[in-house]
Amino acid sequence: MARVGLFVKVYIFRALQCIFTYLDIYCSTPIPARATFKRKVPSTVGKKSGKIGLLFYTPASYTQTHKTSPHPILINFHGGGFTVGNAHDDARWAQAVTQNTNAVVISVDYRRAPECPFPIGIEDCVAAVLWIWEHASALNLDPSRTAFSGFSAGGNLAYSVAIRLQEELELRKNRDSPSALVTGKLVGLASFYPSTDWTKTREERDASNPNLIPVIPKSLFRAFEESYFFPARSRDSMADPLLSPAFASDEILKAVLPDSMALIMCSGDQLLHEEVQFMERLRGLGKTVEDYTVPDTGHGWDKQPTFRKGNASRDAAYAMAIKSLQASWAVPNM
């Protein structure tokens, strides 16, 4: 019965989130364009079969007829505590990217908990990356210039998917013939207010930021944990790098993450302390991490409805992240 009650709570939270997102996307300026086209692709990673939705946002120069050079790829993972949210939630971010670069943004509608708990969402995202790389030529995309982006839980996925992707590529390298292997390269990553250390409790995270601006109610946070971590896990087991990228080894982080990344944080976020620690560690490993901390804001500040006011902080943060991605796409592949 407890599990039934959880599903009921999650469905209520999803309904409320849909209303909130509608007010942000369709009632606040600038109103972003809808996805150019969509695809449904099979989940080919992990044990739970199913379909994954992909939303394609394209720049004005895009064509599939190869009249232009192949476009860089930005694969985006939405937020929502792995439980709520949809691929269209980041439409305004996708529009900012396609208006300022020639990249194609592909937002992944991975399956959510509690129906699909950890690690199914990660596996869906890895399957999406592999499908995109496999079909890159037909879509006029350049898989050697792939970048990831993500918000909140999606920011966590940007790191964990990179880790799991490498594992899957190694598995297929040992299993499949060379002609069947899918190739691509992760050259950039932009993560917005990601969780990086799930070994910390909510209370510990709250206490780590003296300037905390509370955003997520305790009941919602509890629903996220009970949904994604099923069966229930001990705090020690949360050190799995696919949950907590901060616990990945130096060797793994050096190998799977791109040399240049962007990290956007919020001054009033409960996740700020762990993000700063992770950023400093990455820099210590020789990675370039451009960072921007949005002042006087809490978690998910860029997804709040502003109606006709606009959001200068969001525009500045998006511009910084886009600049980092542009530099990553411009670097010649070695």
N, C-alpha and C positions, 0 to 999 in steps of 0.2 A: 504493500500500500504506500510505503514511503516513496518508492520509485514512481508510482502513479501520481502522487502529489507533486513530485519534482517536475514531471512532464507538464502538468497543469500550470505550474508556476512559470515554466519556461515559455509555454504558449502565450500566456498573458504578457510576459516581458517582451516577447517577439511582436505582439500586436501593438504594444505601446511604443516599441522602438520604430516600427513602421510609420506610425503617426509622426514621431519626432523627426525621422529621416525625411518624410514627405515635406514637413515644414522647412527643413534645411535645404533640401535639393530643389523643391519646386515653388517655395514661397520666399526664398531669400536670394538676393542678387550676389553675383551674377548667376543666372539659372543655367546650368550646364547642359550641353547637348546630350542626347541619348546615344547609346552605343551604336556604332555604324553597322555591325552585324554580330551574330551570335553563333556559337557552335556548342554541341553536346558531344563530349568525348568519353570513352570508357576509362574507368579506373583500372590501370594495369599493374599497380603496385600494391602489395599487401594482400590480405586474404578476403576482404569484403568487396565484392564486385558491386558495380553501380555506375552511374553517369555523373559527369562533372560539367557544369556550365561554364562557358568562357564568353566574356563580353569583350569585343574588340572596339577600341576607340582609335580612330585613324586621323593623321594630319591631312590637310587639304591636298598635299602632294601625293597621297597614297593611291596606288593602283596595283592590282594583282596581275597586270598584263606584262610586267617586267619592262615597261617603258622608262622606269626610273631605277636607280640603284636600290638594292635591297635595304630595307629600313631596319634601324636598331630596334631592339625589343625591350619593353619594360613590362615585366610580369608582376602584377599587384595582388596583394593578399589583404582582404578587408579585415576590420576588427570586429569586436563584439564578444570578447571572452570565449571564443571558439563555440559559442552557443547561439547568439543572436547575430543580426546583421546579414547583409547580402553583397554580392559583387558590385552592385550599382551604387553602394554607399559612397564610394570614392570618385564619383563621376566628375566632381569639380576639380579634383587633383588630376584626373586623366585629361580633362580639357586643358588645364594649365600646361601639362606636358606636351600635348599635341599641338597647342597653339605656339609653343616656343621652341620646339624641336621637330625633327622629322621622324621621331620614334613612333611606333605603334604600341599602345598600351593595351594589355590583355589582363582583365581582372578575373580572378578565379573564384567561382562559386563552389568552393569545397563543401563537403558534407559536414554538418555541425553536430555537436553533442546536444542533448544526451542520446539521440538516436545513433550517433556515430562518435563514440568517445575516442580519446587518445589511443593509438596514433593515426587514426583513419584520416583526419583532416590533413595531416602532414603528408601522408601517402598520396592523397588526392592531388595535392599541390605538386608533388614530385611527378606524378603521372601526367599532370597538365604540362609541366615543363618539357618532359620527354616527347609528348605529342606535338607540342609547338615546334620543337627542334626537328622532329621527324617530318613535319609538313611545312617547314620554313620556306622551302623553294617555291612550293605552290602558292604560298601566301605572300611571296616577295619580301621575306624577312631575312635578316642576317643573324644566324644563331651564334656567330662568333662575337657579337656585340649584344649580349643579353645582360640585363640588370633586373634586380628585384626591388620592390618597394612594399611597404606594409605599415599599417596603423594599429597601435595597441597590440592585440593578439596577433594581428597580421604582421606587425613589426617583429614579434617573436618568431613567427613563421619564416620571415625573410632569412633569419639566421638558421633556424632548425631545418628548413627545407634545403638549404645549401649543404648542410651536414648529411642529411638523409639522401640527397641527390648523389653525392659522391659515393655513398655506400651502394646505392642501386647501380651506378655506372660500373663500379668494381665487380659487383655480382654478375652483371650482364657480360662484362668483359671476359670473365672466366667461364660463362655458360654458353654464350652465343658465338656465332661465327663472326669474323671481323667485318664482313659485308653487311651484317645486320645491326651493327652498333650505331647508335645515334650520337652525334657529336654537337657540341656547342660550348660556349665559354661564358662564365659569369664574370663580367668586368666591372660592374658597379652595383651599389646597394644604397638605398635610402630608407632609413627606418625612423618612424615617428612614434615617440613615447612607448617603446617596447618594454615588455616584461622580459627580464633576462635571468632571474633567480627565483624559482618557485620554492626554494627551501625556506624562504622567509614567510612568516605569517602576515596576514593583513595588518595586525597590530604592530608588528615589527616594522613593516614598511611605513605605516602611518607615523610612527615615532622617529623614523629616520629623517623626516623633513620637517624642521621647525616652522616652515612657511606653508604647511600643507593647506591646500584648498580642496576640501572633500567634494567628490563628484559622484562616485559610485556607491549607492546604498549597500549596507552590509548584507541585506537579504539577496540582492542581485549578485554580489560577489560570491556569496555562499552557493547560490545556484550555479554560477559558473564552475566553481570547483567541484561540486557534486556531480555535475554533468560531464565535464571533460575528464576528470580523474575517476573513472569507474572501471573496475572496483576501486574502492577507496585506497589511497596510497599513504604511506608514512611520509613525514617530511624528509627523512633521509633519502628515500627513493626518488624524491623530486630533483635530485642532483643529476638525473639522466640528462645528457646534453641536448636531447631532442625536446625536453621540457625547459631546461635551464641552460641556454647556450654558454652562460658564464662558467659552467663546469666542464666544458669541452677542453680537451688537452691543447697545449700550445701547438703541438704538431698538427692537430686537426684544424684549428683556427687558421694557421698559416696556410694550410693546403687548400681549404675550401672557400675561404672568404676572399673577395677581390682586394687588390692592393689599395684602392681608394673607395671610401664610403662616406656617407653623410648620416648624421644622427641628430634628430630634432627632439628636444626635450621641453618640459614645461616646468616653470619655477615652482609651482605649487603641487606638483605630482608626487604621489607616494612612491613612484618608481624612480624618481630622480637620482637618488643615492646609488642604486644598483646600476643605473645606466652610466653614470659618471665612472664608477669603478670598472665597468666593462670597457668603456671607451679608453680609459687609461691603460688597461691591459692590452687592448688591441694596438694602441700606439707603441707600447713597449715591445710588441712583436714585430714592429716595423711597418704597420699599416698606417695609412693616412686617413684620419677620421676628422672630417670637417663637422663642427658642431654648432648648434644654435639653440639657446635656451630662451623660450618665449617668456617674457616677464609677466608676472601677475596673472598667470593662467593655471588652470587645473587640467587634469587628464581629459583628452578628447576635445580640447577647446575649439578646434577647427570644425567640428561637426555640430556645433550649436546653432540653431536658427538665429539669423541676424536680420531677416526681412530686408528692409531697404537700406540698412546701415552699412553693409559690406563688412569686411574683416581685414584690416590692414596687417594685423599680426600674421594671419593666415597667408596673405599674399607674400609677405616678406619671407616666411618660412618656406613656402613652396618655391619661391624664386631661388633661394639658397640651395635647396635640394636639387632643383633642376640644373643649376649651374654645375654642381658636382657630377650629376649624371652625364651632362653634355661632355665634360672633360673625360669621363670614363669611356664614352662611346667614340671619342676622337682619337684615343690612344691606339696606335697601330698594334695589331696582334703579333706577338712574337712566335 
